[in-house]
Amino acid sequence: MRIGVIGTGVAGSLLLECLSDVPGFQLEGFERVAEGARDEAGTGLNICPNALKALRLYRPARHRALLEASLPWRRWFIDSATGERLFDLDLLEVAEDLGVRLRWSELYRLMREPVAACTKYGHELVALEEDAAGRLVPVFRVGGETVRHGGFDLLVAADGRYSQLRVLSAGEPVPEHHGIALTRLLVPDAADCPYDDYGQWFNGNNRLLSYRLPGGAVYIAGAFPIGVGADFTAEQKTAAHARAVYLPAEDEACPAVAWMVDQTCRLIDQVHWARLQVTPLRRGSADGRVLFLGDCAHAMVPTLGQGATQALEEGVLAAEVLKRGGGVAEIAALRDPRVSFIRAFSVAATDSMQPGADALALSRHKMQPEFLAKLRRAYTDVPEVV
Ligand SMILES: Cc1cc2nc3c(=O)[nH]c(=O)nc-3n(C[C@H](O)[C@H](O)[C@H](O)COP(=O)(O)OP(=O)(O)OC[C@H]3O[C@@H](n4cnc5c(N)ncnc54)[C@H](O)[C@@H]3O)c2cc1C
């Protein structure tokens, strides 16, 4: 069976790796970026315990490599901008594994390295054709040239949130915007950072999220409401705006918030901007010749850090189904109910960032058994494929 994987980010690389040594599969990956590209645009990320569990069970070598390249994520706390503690959780109370935090570029390096030999870099998918046998033929732009590598029995769309293969095989999905601006910043040399593990800080509905990364760096993510359908303005991209939304108007900011706002103002030109949005869940093309994986299938809000986490879970589990002779329908049956739960849970957990919501009360409420039970389900419910 000849399988072409479009996009070797998180899900695509892992699927290729998991199937690379299975007899009967001929695998080829196609990636838009150049080999060894070290894009820091994503800055840092936290990967949740469920992805670590999936890797531990199904891909122990990748599990070890991920642990070595990262810092453990054990604690999650939420404070007000003045430093009042609202939520404090030891992840092992609701999980079997710790999570991890690492640089985005490190995750990509780690995932791509084992599959470099079967990946063609600098290949951007631009069109889709069919050969005489009815197999799909992806068409790539390579430099200024148009290139084809023949027909495939199955194409895997692992080309992310703005998947070209999803557009070409199933039409353009309409994203749902939630009216919240997201910023990401990497502070490379942060020896004076006054905290370590994963924290969130609320000033009204405006939220800062931050943690230390390997190598002395710190990741700072901001979020503030802008209104559904609105885009960011030039004024919102200024240091003055960062101070206005994250610093308390009347009281003194706690040292952590003061430090993050100082860093954001200092490095304001390096901040990356996005809007909180979801893409409708879809598992593949109607004819079953294209499988959608990761963000391509179900780009979700990043509130619970489940985007790359689900892409990792999905990479190993989809590979297990394919190994057993299953296809798009079987992967949908295994994955879609779980993905739907995770997506709905992530949107619900965004409640405290909605304008007018009482962010402090909602954050305290997350210590209640109902939220923790859902978190346990998210962090541990990784199925065994038989
Ligand atoms: C602000 C923000 C913060 C986030 N924080 C977290 C977090 O803390 N934890 C977490 O788990 N997740 C987080 N995520 C989500 C996470 O980044 C994604 O869910 C994850 O990267 C999805 O993996 P993927 O393999 O599906 O796609 P990607 O990692 O996006 O990989 C897609 C690959 O396809 C390639 N590609 C794209 N188009 C083409 C084309 N036409 N031809 C060939 N190749 C192509 C790309 O170059 C890339 O290599 C965050 C997302 C955002 C927006």
PDBQT file of the ligand as one rigid body, heavy atoms in Angstrom, charges set to zero:
ROOT
HETATM    1  C1  LIG A 401      -1.523  30.231  20.090  1.00  0.00    +0.000 C 
HETATM    2  C2  LIG A 401      -1.412  28.733  20.059  1.00  0.00    +0.000 A 
HETATM    3  C3  LIG A 401      -0.847  28.073  21.141  1.00  0.00    +0.000 A 
HETATM    4  C4  LIG A 401      -0.790  26.673  21.158  1.00  0.00    +0.000 A 
HETATM    5  N1  LIG A 401      -0.272  26.044  22.263  1.00  0.00    +0.000 NA
HETATM    6  C5  LIG A 401      -0.309  24.701  22.324  1.00  0.00    +0.000 A 
HETATM    7  C6  LIG A 401       0.149  24.020  23.488  1.00  0.00    +0.000 A 
HETATM    8  O1  LIG A 401       0.623  24.630  24.462  1.00  0.00    +0.000 OA
HETATM    9  N2  LIG A 401       0.043  22.662  23.532  1.00  0.00    +0.000 N 
HETATM   10  C7  LIG A 401      -0.467  21.950  22.486  1.00  0.00    +0.000 A 
HETATM   11  O2  LIG A 401      -0.573  20.711  22.601  1.00  0.00    +0.000 OA
HETATM   12  N3  LIG A 401      -0.874  22.564  21.346  1.00  0.00    +0.000 NA
HETATM   13  C8  LIG A 401      -0.814  23.915  21.244  1.00  0.00    +0.000 A 
HETATM   14  N4  LIG A 401      -1.231  24.537  20.114  1.00  0.00    +0.000 N 
HETATM   15  C9  LIG A 401      -1.725  23.738  18.973  1.00  0.00    +0.000 C 
HETATM   16  C10 LIG A 401      -0.635  23.046  18.155  1.00  0.00    +0.000 C 
HETATM   17  O3  LIG A 401       0.280  23.973  17.708  1.00  0.00    +0.000 OA
HETATM   18  C11 LIG A 401      -1.238  22.332  16.955  1.00  0.00    +0.000 C 
HETATM   19  O4  LIG A 401      -2.416  21.702  17.350  1.00  0.00    +0.000 OA
HETATM   20  C12 LIG A 401      -0.282  21.270  16.385  1.00  0.00    +0.000 C 
HETATM   21  O5  LIG A 401       0.895  21.864  15.882  1.00  0.00    +0.000 OA
HETATM   22  C13 LIG A 401      -0.993  20.473  15.294  1.00  0.00    +0.000 C 
HETATM   23  O6  LIG A 401      -0.135  19.508  14.763  1.00  0.00    +0.000 OA
HETATM   24  P1  LIG A 401      -0.334  19.008  13.282  1.00  0.00    +0.000 P 
HETATM   25  O7  LIG A 401       0.693  17.961  13.049  1.00  0.00    +0.000 OA
HETATM   26  O8  LIG A 401      -1.755  18.677  13.028  1.00  0.00    +0.000 OA
HETATM   27  O9  LIG A 401      -0.034  20.293  12.358  1.00  0.00    +0.000 OA
HETATM   28  P2  LIG A 401       1.256  21.191  12.315  1.00  0.00    +0.000 P 
HETATM   29  O10 LIG A 401       2.125  20.979  13.481  1.00  0.00    +0.000 OA
HETATM   30  O11 LIG A 401       0.763  22.567  12.016  1.00  0.00    +0.000 OA
HETATM   31  O12 LIG A 401       2.053  20.624  11.060  1.00  0.00    +0.000 OA
HETATM   32  C14 LIG A 401       1.619  20.842   9.738  1.00  0.00    +0.000 C 
HETATM   33  C15 LIG A 401       2.807  20.614   8.802  1.00  0.00    +0.000 C 
HETATM   34  O13 LIG A 401       2.346  20.683   7.452  1.00  0.00    +0.000 OA
HETATM   35  C16 LIG A 401       3.229  21.499   6.694  1.00  0.00    +0.000 C 
HETATM   36  N5  LIG A 401       2.450  22.060   5.572  1.00  0.00    +0.000 N 
HETATM   37  C17 LIG A 401       1.460  22.992   5.670  1.00  0.00    +0.000 A 
HETATM   38  N6  LIG A 401       0.936  23.222   4.444  1.00  0.00    +0.000 NA
HETATM   39  C18 LIG A 401       1.596  22.413   3.577  1.00  0.00    +0.000 A 
HETATM   40  C19 LIG A 401       1.500  22.193   2.151  1.00  0.00    +0.000 A 
HETATM   41  N7  LIG A 401       0.617  22.858   1.376  1.00  0.00    +0.000 N 
HETATM   42  N8  LIG A 401       2.335  21.278   1.590  1.00  0.00    +0.000 NA
HETATM   43  C20 LIG A 401       3.226  20.595   2.355  1.00  0.00    +0.000 A 
HETATM   44  N9  LIG A 401       3.359  20.770   3.686  1.00  0.00    +0.000 NA
HETATM   45  C21 LIG A 401       2.557  21.671   4.294  1.00  0.00    +0.000 A 
HETATM   46  C22 LIG A 401       3.737  22.535   7.690  1.00  0.00    +0.000 C 
HETATM   47  O14 LIG A 401       4.947  23.116   7.276  1.00  0.00    +0.000 OA
HETATM   48  C23 LIG A 401       3.886  21.687   8.961  1.00  0.00    +0.000 C 
HETATM   49  O15 LIG A 401       5.137  21.054   9.019  1.00  0.00    +0.000 OA
HETATM   50  C24 LIG A 401      -1.272  25.926  20.043  1.00  0.00    +0.000 A 
HETATM   51  C25 LIG A 401      -1.783  26.589  18.933  1.00  0.00    +0.000 A 
HETATM   52  C26 LIG A 401      -1.867  27.997  18.928  1.00  0.00    +0.000 A 
HETATM   53  C27 LIG A 401      -2.445  28.702  17.718  1.00  0.00    +0.000 C 
ENDROOT
TORSDOF 0
